[in-house]
Amino acid sequence: MNEEKKTKSIQKKFDLQDWFIDYAVRIIHVSEQLPETKAGKYISYQILRSSTSLAANYGEAQSAESKADFIHKLKIFLFLKELRENEVWLKIILSAKLIKPSTKLSPLLQETHELISILFKSIDTAKKKHA
């Protein structure tokens, strides 16, 4: 791999990891706006746990021992588990009207969908390259 391609590849990995970090920070801000009720505290804990683990788990996936291991880690840690879980928690917050106005959450929910799409494509691309 020539040096330019290697640099672009490294930059792309860091950009996605940075995106996960920024996403977690935005979720932290959402959690701080939730009410101090039993439900608010519980949802806050759940959404904090699932969002902050994304960057860490993505970092672990980048250290995968093989393409198959990378695909497995993306599916379990990121795609199937954490982002889908965040999507559900955001929808619950919206449905229960725990944060007003609800338009505050729309961009974050859209970003969650974008991240899911990006990771789905990453998994698909990695599978094709692995085959």
C-alpha positions as CSV (number, residue, x, y, z in Angstrom):
1,M,0.0,0.0,0.0
2,N,1.5,3.3,-1.0
3,E,2.0,6.0,1.6
4,E,-0.9,8.2,0.4
5,K,-3.5,5.4,0.5
6,K,-2.2,4.4,3.9
7,T,-2.6,7.9,5.2
8,K,-6.1,8.2,3.8
9,S,-7.1,4.8,5.3
10,I,-5.8,5.9,8.8
11,Q,-7.5,9.3,8.5
12,K,-10.8,7.6,7.6
13,K,-10.6,5.3,10.6
14,F,-10.0,8.2,12.9
15,D,-12.7,10.3,11.4
16,L,-15.3,7.7,12.1
17,Q,-14.0,7.2,15.6
18,D,-14.1,11.0,16.1
19,W,-17.7,10.9,14.9
20,F,-18.6,8.3,17.5
21,I,-16.9,10.4,20.2
22,D,-18.8,13.5,19.1
23,Y,-22.1,11.5,18.9
24,A,-21.5,10.3,22.5
25,V,-21.0,13.9,23.7
26,R,-24.3,14.9,22.1
27,I,-26.0,11.9,23.8
28,I,-24.4,13.1,27.1
29,H,-26.0,16.5,26.6
30,V,-29.4,14.8,25.9
31,S,-29.1,12.7,29.1
32,E,-28.4,15.8,31.1
33,Q,-31.8,17.2,29.9
34,L,-33.8,14.2,31.0
35,P,-36.0,14.7,34.1
36,E,-34.8,13.6,37.5
37,T,-37.5,10.9,37.7
38,K,-37.1,7.2,38.0
39,A,-37.7,6.9,34.2
40,G,-35.4,9.8,33.4
41,K,-32.6,8.4,35.4
42,Y,-33.0,4.9,34.1
43,I,-33.1,6.0,30.4
44,S,-30.2,8.4,31.0
45,Y,-28.1,5.6,32.3
46,Q,-29.0,3.3,29.4
47,I,-28.4,5.8,26.7
48,L,-25.2,6.9,28.2
49,R,-23.9,3.3,28.5
50,S,-24.8,2.4,24.9
51,S,-23.6,5.6,23.3
52,T,-20.2,6.0,25.1
53,S,-19.3,2.4,24.3
54,L,-19.5,3.0,20.5
55,A,-16.1,4.8,20.2
56,A,-14.4,2.3,22.5
57,N,-15.9,-0.7,20.6
58,Y,-15.0,0.8,17.3
59,G,-11.5,1.2,18.5
60,E,-11.5,-2.5,19.4
61,A,-12.9,-3.4,16.0
62,Q,-10.0,-1.5,14.3
63,S,-7.7,-3.9,16.2
64,A,-9.4,-7.0,14.9
65,E,-7.1,-9.9,14.1
66,S,-8.7,-10.6,10.7
67,K,-11.4,-9.3,8.3
68,A,-13.8,-11.9,9.7
69,D,-13.1,-10.7,13.3
70,F,-13.6,-7.1,12.1
71,I,-17.0,-7.9,10.6
72,H,-18.0,-9.8,13.7
73,K,-17.1,-7.0,16.0
74,L,-18.9,-4.4,13.8
75,K,-22.0,-6.4,13.8
76,I,-22.1,-7.2,17.5
77,F,-20.7,-4.1,19.1
78,L,-21.8,-1.4,16.8
79,F,-24.4,-2.2,14.2
80,L,-26.7,-4.7,15.9
81,K,-26.3,-3.7,19.5
82,E,-25.4,-0.2,20.5
83,L,-26.7,2.0,17.6
84,R,-30.0,0.1,17.4
85,E,-30.3,0.4,21.2
86,N,-29.7,4.2,21.0
87,E,-32.3,4.5,18.3
88,V,-34.9,2.8,20.5
89,W,-34.0,5.0,23.6
90,L,-34.3,8.2,21.5
91,K,-37.7,7.1,20.2
92,I,-38.8,6.3,23.8
93,I,-37.7,9.8,24.9
94,L,-39.6,11.3,22.0
95,S,-42.7,9.2,22.6
96,A,-42.8,9.9,26.3
97,K,-42.1,13.6,25.6
98,L,-39.3,13.6,28.2
99,I,-37.4,16.4,26.4
100,K,-39.2,19.4,25.0
101,P,-39.3,20.5,22.3
102,S,-39.0,17.2,20.6
103,T,-37.3,18.9,17.6
104,K,-34.1,18.9,19.7
105,L,-33.9,15.1,19.3
106,S,-34.7,14.9,15.6
107,P,-31.2,15.7,14.3
108,L,-29.7,13.1,16.8
109,L,-32.2,10.5,15.6
110,Q,-31.3,11.3,12.0
111,E,-27.6,11.0,12.8
112,T,-28.2,7.6,14.4
113,H,-29.9,6.4,11.2
114,E,-26.9,7.8,9.2
115,L,-24.4,5.9,11.4
116,I,-26.4,2.7,11.1
117,S,-26.3,3.1,7.3
118,I,-22.6,3.8,7.2
119,L,-21.8,0.8,9.4
120,F,-24.1,-1.5,7.4
121,K,-22.2,-0.4,4.3
122,S,-18.9,-1.0,6.1
123,I,-19.9,-4.5,7.1
124,D,-21.1,-5.2,3.5
125,T,-17.9,-3.9,2.0
126,A,-15.8,-5.8,4.5
127,K,-17.7,-9.0,3.7
128,K,-17.2,-8.6,-0.1
129,K,-13.5,-8.0,0.4
130,H,-13.3,-11.0,2.7
131,A,-15.1,-13.3,0.3
